[in-house]
Structures are given as structure tokens and as C-alpha cells.
């Protein structure tokens, strides 16, 4: 409490210009050495700064790796759906290096999609699609188309 009163009164007196308490050395109130300001020795402060730089580099590398993985995924999707390529994605992949690939979760998803597409393209997949079709509706449609073609041919041809 006494400290609070002294600091308040000395600040007020200084503001009046009476010079109460004399001039304080500004170097003592704000140390110019950042290590002293942080409450560390010079060596501890330098080690701390090295650790901070190393951690920042690790974070930046991990971030670049994630960006490259996302770019690989986008490139894969563009190839799959035949969309135009992106220069930005290719640049991100090159910046990260050649060790960039899809994360395991996405690799599993891509593999499942490819298996499904291969199954649909195979003969067995086509046979399963045929089983799911309504054959009666197909026959009716084919017969209707045939009769329409026959009528159109009869109208155009005078011999029939």
C-alpha cells in the first residue's frame, strides 16, 4: 500500500514539474538487454532464441508438407474428373519435394473409389447392372422404337 501511494504521489509531483524525487536513471527502469528483460542470462536467452527459430522452421516445414499433400489430392481429383491443371498446385508440390504423397486416409479412399470403378467397368459389373434392369420395360421400349421406325419407313417408301 505504501508503494502504491509513493508511486502515485511521485508521478503527480513529476507531472507538476517540481522535480520531486530527483531524476531517475532511465537505463535502470528499462534494461536495454533483452535477456535481462526476460529474466535470463545471456546464454539462456540465446539458447531460447535458437529453440524458437528451430520450432518455427519445423512448423513451417510441416505446414508446407500439409499444403503439398492437399495439392496432390487436388491434382488427383483434377485428373480423375478431367479438369484443367493448376500451376499453383504443381508449384506447391515442387516446393515440398518429391516425398509428397496422399495421407493414408485419403489413399484408402482413393483405392476404394478405384476398386468401385473397376468393378463397374468389368464384365461382372455389367452383368450385375443387367440384372438390376427391368427387362420388360426394355423390351417394350425396343418394340415401340421398332414400330416407329417401321411406320416412318412405310410413309417414306412407296413400295411398302
Secondary structure as UniProt FT lines:
FT   HELIX           2..16
FT   TURN            20..21
FT   HELIX           26..29
FT   HELIX           34..38
FT   HELIX           42..80
FT   TURN            81..82
FT   HELIX           87..96
FT   TURN            98..99
FT   HELIX           104..121
FT   HELIX           123..132
FT   HELIX           135..156
//
